[in-house]
Structure formats: C-alpha cells, structure tokens
C-alpha cells in the first residue's frame, strides 16, 4: 500500500475514518472534502492537492497522516465488501 499515493487510494475507497470518526460524506474533486458527525456537531475538513500529495502512510497504524491549516489528521481509507447476487451455486448445493 505504501507504493500508492493517498489520491490513488481515495479513488477506490468507499468510506473514510478521520481522527477516529466515520466520514459519512467525502468528495475528491479539485480537493478532498470530508464531513462527519461528532455527536450533534458536524465536522468538516478540506485538503488541497498539495496536502494530499504530502500525506505519508504509517505502516504501524495503517493510516495516512495529513496536515492542513487545522493541524495533523489521521485518515483510514476503507473499501466496502461487495458480493454478487448469484446464488445459483448455493441453490445447486442445497438440491
């Protein structure tokens, strides 16, 4: 994973955890924009392309360290597990 850049990893991610909070909404356009709820408080983070490029991957924590005007942030990129609806094999086994 360390050979990838954060931008490449984000392109295939379905969910993010930033500073321990699950991000319910994120967009990667000209910049990375993330939103998450912390209790009743909406939190927002924005990272420029330069900040994304400067991000470093921490092998021991399996997370990215990002720095913006607000300080340091830990980002974990997650991909959803996808299944197919093809149950033909299961049905054949049951018969």
C-alpha positions as semicolon CSV with decimal commas, in nm:
position;residue;x (nm);y (nm);z (nm)
1;X;0,000;0,000;0,000
2;X;0,289;0,237;0,060
3;X;0,368;0,245;-0,313
4;X;0,030;0,412;-0,371
5;X;-0,035;0,778;-0,320
6;X;-0,322;0,885;-0,100
7;X;-0,504;1,023;-0,405
8;X;-0,498;0,680;-0,572
9;X;-0,617;0,506;-0,256
10;X;-0,900;0,758;-0,213
11;X;-1,019;0,691;-0,568
12;X;-1,102;0,330;-0,472
13;X;-1,226;0,398;-0,117
14;X;-1,588;0,374;-0,015
15;X;-1,558;0,506;0,341
16;X;-1,311;0,705;0,547
17;X;-1,226;0,731;0,913
18;X;-1,073;1,066;1,005
19;X;-0,943;1,128;1,355
20;X;-1,144;0,826;1,473
21;X;-1,474;0,946;1,320
22;X;-1,650;0,763;1,036
23;X;-1,694;1,001;0,745
24;X;-2,043;0,981;0,605
25;X;-1,961;1,205;0,313
26;X;-1,645;1,276;0,120
27;X;-1,564;1,411;-0,224
28;X;-1,240;1,405;-0,418
29;X;-1,252;1,669;-0,687
30;X;-1,005;1,954;-0,703
31;X;-0,951;1,891;-0,332
32;X;-1,061;1,638;-0,071
33;X;-1,365;1,745;0,130
34;X;-1,480;1,532;0,423
35;X;-1,784;1,564;0,652
36;X;-1,859;1,367;0,968
37;X;-2,084;1,392;1,271
38;X;-1,928;1,404;1,617
39;X;-2,231;1,369;1,839
40;X;-2,452;1,657;1,727
41;X;-2,167;1,856;1,577
42;X;-2,097;1,850;1,203
43;X;-1,724;1,847;1,137
44;X;-1,567;1,940;0,804
45;X;-1,215;1,902;0,670
46;X;-1,065;2,019;0,343
47;X;-0,730;1,916;0,195
48;X;-0,563;2,064;-0,111
49;X;-0,395;1,854;-0,382
50;X;-0,057;1,959;-0,238
51;X;-0,157;1,843;0,111
52;X;-0,278;1,509;-0,030
53;X;0,050;1,464;-0,216
54;X;0,247;1,537;0,102
55;X;0,049;1,279;0,306
56;X;0,254;0,995;0,450
57;X;0,142;0,638;0,517
58;X;0,210;0,496;0,864
59;X;0,256;0,118;0,832
60;X;0,220;0,055;1,205
61;X;-0,115;0,237;1,231
62;X;-0,232;0,152;0,877
63;X;-0,335;0,514;0,830
64;X;-0,235;0,828;0,643
65;X;-0,105;1,138;0,818
66;X;-0,235;1,458;0,661
67;X;-0,156;1,814;0,760
68;X;-0,372;2,117;0,679
69;X;-0,426;2,459;0,836
70;X;-0,608;2,292;1,130
71;X;-0,313;2,065;1,215
72;X;-0,244;1,692;1,182
73;X;-0,515;1,441;1,093
74;X;-0,520;1,059;1,074
75;X;-0,708;0,913;0,780
76;X;-0,800;0,548;0,726
77;X;-0,934;0,454;0,382
78;X;-1,178;0,163;0,366
79;X;-1,330;-0,030;0,079
80;X;-1,670;-0,191;0,107
81;X;-1,703;-0,565;0,073
82;X;-1,912;-0,637;-0,230
83;X;-2,097;-0,955;-0,304
84;X;-2,289;-1,069;-0,602
85;X;-2,648;-1,182;-0,611
86;X;-2,558;-1,501;-0,791
87;X;-2,695;-1,767;-0,559
88;X;-2,713;-2,037;-0,826
89;X;-2,421;-2,229;-0,680
90;X;-2,571;-2,221;-0,330
91;X;-2,909;-2,333;-0,461
92;X;-2,750;-2,618;-0,656
93;X;-2,569;-2,735;-0,343
94;X;-2,895;-2,739;-0,145
95;X;-3,076;-2,956;-0,402
